[in-house]
Amino acid sequence: MAYSSDNGYVLDSRPIFRGGVKKHAISNDLALSPTSESFQIIDNQKGASAIVSLAPEDDGLYQWIKCHPDSGHQLEIRNDAAATITYLTVGQSGLFVCAGSEWHLAIKA
């Protein structure tokens, strides 16, 4: 989707994501919603690979997910239809962006 004008926001200082970052340990699979924090730092203590399901597709949504270095196992990232997008091994992170009707892995580091 293209922007309707070229008027954007000028940031004269760094943005602060108040309430937009969540660091947590999980022992079960995790389903994210459109109101979930945009930045997820996940310590997988499930004892096996944990599934993280992204929110239902909506244009412009994004999630930055990190598999915490202390995690016991990897994270399997899926869309809401249970299709695997990628795996994040311990210490890896990924930026997931939604372009209308589909999630995409934009960056994996």
C-alpha positions in Angstrom: 0.0 0.0 0.0 1.4 3.4 -1.0 1.2 6.4 1.3 -1.5 9.0 0.3 1.0 11.9 0.6 4.7 12.5 1.0 4.1 14.3 4.4 5.8 12.1 7.0 6.8 12.6 10.5 10.2 14.2 11.2 11.8 12.8 14.3 14.3 15.1 16.0 15.1 12.6 18.7 14.9 8.8 19.0 11.5 7.2 19.4 10.5 5.7 22.7 8.3 2.7 22.6 6.6 3.0 26.0 4.9 -0.2 26.7 6.1 -1.7 23.4 8.8 -4.0 24.7 8.2 -7.3 26.5 10.9 -9.6 27.8 9.5 -12.8 29.2 10.1 -16.5 29.7 7.6 -18.9 28.2 6.9 -22.6 29.0 4.1 -23.0 26.4 3.5 -21.9 22.8 2.6 -18.2 22.4 0.0 -16.5 20.3 0.5 -12.8 19.6 -2.4 -10.3 18.9 -2.5 -6.9 17.2 -2.2 -5.3 20.6 0.9 -7.3 21.7 4.1 -5.4 22.3 5.9 -4.8 19.0 9.2 -6.0 20.5 9.3 -9.5 22.0 12.4 -10.9 23.8 11.5 -14.5 24.5 13.3 -16.9 26.8 12.0 -20.3 25.6 11.9 -22.6 28.7 9.4 -25.0 27.2 11.9 -27.9 26.9 11.5 -28.1 23.2 11.0 -25.8 20.2 8.2 -23.3 21.0 5.7 -22.0 18.5 5.1 -18.2 18.3 2.0 -17.4 16.2 1.9 -13.9 14.7 -1.3 -11.9 14.9 -3.9 -12.1 12.1 -2.7 -10.3 9.0 -3.3 -6.5 8.9 -1.4 -4.1 6.6 1.4 -2.3 8.5 1.7 -4.6 11.5 5.2 -5.6 12.5 6.9 -7.7 15.2 10.5 -7.8 16.2 11.1 -11.1 18.0 14.3 -12.2 19.6 15.1 -15.7 20.9 16.9 -14.8 24.2 20.4 -16.1 24.5 19.4 -18.0 27.7 16.7 -19.9 25.9 16.8 -23.6 26.1 15.4 -24.1 22.6 14.6 -22.3 19.3 11.4 -20.5 18.4 9.2 -21.5 15.4 7.5 -18.4 14.0 4.2 -19.1 12.3 1.4 -17.0 10.8 -2.1 -17.3 12.2 -2.9 -20.0 9.7 -0.2 -22.2 11.3 2.2 -21.9 8.3 5.9 -21.8 9.4 7.6 -18.6 8.4 11.0 -19.3 9.9 12.9 -20.7 12.9 14.9 -18.4 15.3 17.7 -20.3 16.9 19.0 -19.3 20.4 20.3 -15.7 20.1 18.7 -14.9 16.8 16.1 -12.3 16.1 13.8 -11.4 13.2 11.7 -8.5 12.0 8.3 -9.6 10.7 6.2 -7.2 8.6 2.7 -7.6 7.3 1.9 -6.4 3.8 -1.9 -6.7 3.8 -2.6 -10.4 3.6 0.8 -11.9 4.2 3.5 -11.8 6.8 7.1 -11.5 5.6 10.5 -12.0 7.3 12.2 -8.7 6.5 15.4 -9.1 8.6 16.9 -12.1 10.3 20.0 -11.6 12.4 
